[in-house]
Structures are given as C-alpha cells and as structure tokens.
Amino acid sequence: MSLMQDCAFPSAVETYRYLGREEAARVLDVSVRTLTRRANNDQTFPPARYIGRHPKWRLALLLEWMEQRPGRP
C-alpha cells in the first residue's frame, strides 16, 4: 500500500520522508522510467539526494511540484 493511499493528506512528519525510485513513481502515478526521465530532463523537478548510488526524493517537494504543474489536477 502506498503512502498516498494511507491518508488523504500526509502528516508533517511524513512529508520529511525520502522516497526511492519505486515509491516516488507510485506517488506521482508514473513509471520508474518516466520518473527517471523527468529527474534528468525537467528543470522544475525536485532534485534527488543520493544515498550511495540510490536517488531519494523528499515527499514534500514531490507533492509541491505536483501542485505547481500547469494543466494537472
């Protein structure tokens, strides 16, 4: 079950969570490949932090980015 299915609005503590590729893709409702393309090509996409060679995105930044995208619900 994804984080977004657990509740309508994530708590303040949850927004500080860092998500890996699969979980971030689920939150954005895209494939991992699309997530990777956006991270590499979209200047407005939130930057990843790397733990070793694994990119992690902060949930709060992903949610903010989704809200600010024109033409998206």
C-alpha positions as CSV (number, residue, x, y, z in Angstrom):
1,M,0.0,0.0,0.0
2,S,1.5,3.4,-1.0
3,L,1.8,6.3,1.3
4,M,-0.8,8.3,-0.6
5,Q,-3.4,5.6,-0.1
6,D,-2.9,5.6,3.6
7,C,-4.4,9.1,4.1
8,A,-5.7,11.9,2.0
9,F,-3.1,14.4,3.4
10,P,0.2,13.2,4.6
11,S,1.2,14.3,8.1
12,A,4.0,16.8,8.6
13,V,6.3,14.1,9.7
14,E,5.6,12.0,6.6
15,T,6.5,14.9,4.3
16,Y,10.1,14.8,5.5
17,R,10.4,11.2,4.3
18,Y,12.7,10.4,1.5
19,L,11.4,8.1,-1.2
20,G,13.2,5.8,-3.5
21,R,12.5,5.4,-7.2
22,E,9.7,2.9,-7.0
23,E,7.8,4.7,-4.1
24,A,8.3,8.2,-5.7
25,A,7.0,6.8,-9.0
26,R,3.9,5.5,-7.2
27,V,3.3,8.8,-5.6
28,L,3.5,10.6,-8.9
29,D,1.5,7.8,-10.6
30,V,4.1,7.3,-13.3
31,S,6.5,4.5,-14.2
32,V,10.1,4.4,-12.8
33,R,11.3,5.2,-16.3
34,T,9.2,8.3,-16.6
35,L,10.4,9.4,-13.1
36,T,14.0,9.0,-14.2
37,R,13.3,11.0,-17.4
38,R,11.7,13.8,-15.5
39,A,14.5,13.9,-13.0
40,N,17.1,14.1,-15.8
41,N,15.3,16.5,-18.2
42,D,12.8,18.6,-16.3
43,Q,14.4,21.7,-14.7
44,T,11.5,22.1,-12.4
45,F,11.6,18.6,-11.0
46,P,12.8,18.4,-7.4
47,P,16.5,17.4,-7.1
48,A,17.3,14.0,-5.7
49,R,19.7,13.3,-2.8
50,Y,21.9,10.3,-3.2
51,I,22.5,7.7,-0.5
52,G,25.3,5.7,-2.1
53,R,24.1,5.3,-5.7
54,H,20.4,5.4,-4.8
55,P,18.5,8.6,-5.5
56,K,15.9,9.7,-2.9
57,W,13.3,12.4,-3.2
58,R,11.7,14.3,-0.3
59,L,7.9,13.6,-0.3
60,A,7.1,17.3,0.5
61,L,9.0,18.5,-2.6
62,L,7.3,16.0,-4.9
63,L,3.9,17.0,-3.6
64,E,4.7,20.7,-4.0
65,W,6.0,20.1,-7.6
66,M,2.8,18.2,-8.5
67,E,0.6,21.1,-7.2
68,Q,2.6,23.7,-9.2
69,R,2.5,21.9,-12.6
70,P,0.2,23.7,-15.0
71,G,-2.6,21.7,-16.6
72,R,-2.5,18.9,-13.9
73,P,-5.2,18.2,-11.4
